[in-house]
Amino acid sequence: MLVRIVKLTFKEEHIPTFESLFASTKHKIRSSNGCTFLELYQDKNNPSIFFTYSYWEDESFLNTYRHSDFFKEVWKKTKILFADKPQAWSVHKKAILE
């Protein structure tokens, strides 16, 4: 399993637009082949910062999604809202404590 973490920083006036865009696309993102989990977080102290966490069966599924027409369309609408360059990490989960 691959965990993808993406940090997104938006211009304050574009936060509602991003939230609406995410709400309208999250189910399609989550139902992408190989995606098993999706969450969106907002920073407690800086509401302009969001993080997406998604789980992928492996990197090939993530890459297929990232090269899809759907992703390109959503990314085109998202990137114009940014206040800073997005950052992304692909990581392996090493431990789970419940």
N, C-alpha and C positions, 0 to 999 in steps of 0.2 A: 504494500500500500504506500502511496505517496501522498503527503499532506502539502497543500499549496497555501501559502499565506501571502496575501497581497495587502500592502498599506497604500491607502488612497487618501490624498489630502485635497480637499475641495475649497473653492472660494466660498465664503460663508453664504453669499446670496444664492449659490447653486445647490446647497444641501437639499432643499425640498425637491429639486429636479432630479438629483441623483436618487433620493429615496423612492421617488415615484418610478423612476426607470428600473431600479432594482426590484421593486414590488411587482412590476409588470413582466420581468424576465426571470425571476428567481426559480420558478417552477420548471422552465425550459432548461435553465442551466443545470439544476439538480437532476433532471431526467436525461441529461446527456449521457451517452453510452460511457460507462466506466466511472461515472461520478456517484459516490455512495453517501455523500454528506456535504451540506453547505450551510454556513452560518455567516451572518453579518454582525460586526461589532462596531460600536461608536465609542471613541475615547471619552472617558469620564471628564477629563479636564480641558480637552480641546475638541469641541463638537465638530470641527472641520475635518478631523481625522477618523477614517473608517478602516476596518480590516475585514477582509473576507478570508474565511477558512474553508477549504474544500478538500475532500478526500477522493482520491482517484485510485482505481485498481492498480494502475501502473502508469509510468510516464507516457507511454504511447497513447493512452486514452486522453490524457491532458493535452498532448500535442495535437491530436486529432481535433479536439474541441477548439484549441487556440487557432487552428488554421481553418475553422469552419466559417461559412458565410455569416451565420448567426453571430458568432463572436465578433467578427470584423464589424458588423453593423452596430452591435451594442458598444463596442470599444470606441468606435467613431463618435457616438453620441456622448460617451462618458469622458473621453480625454479632453474635450473642450471645456469641461467643468473644473478641471484641476487648478489648484493654486501652487502645486509642487509636483515634481516628477514622482510617479508611483514607484514603489519598491516591491519586489516579489522574491520569495524564497520557496524552494522545493525542499522538503525535509522528510525524514523517516521518523515515525513515532517510535520511541525507544522504550517507553514505559507508560502504563496506565494504572492509576491508583484510584480505587473507588471505595 
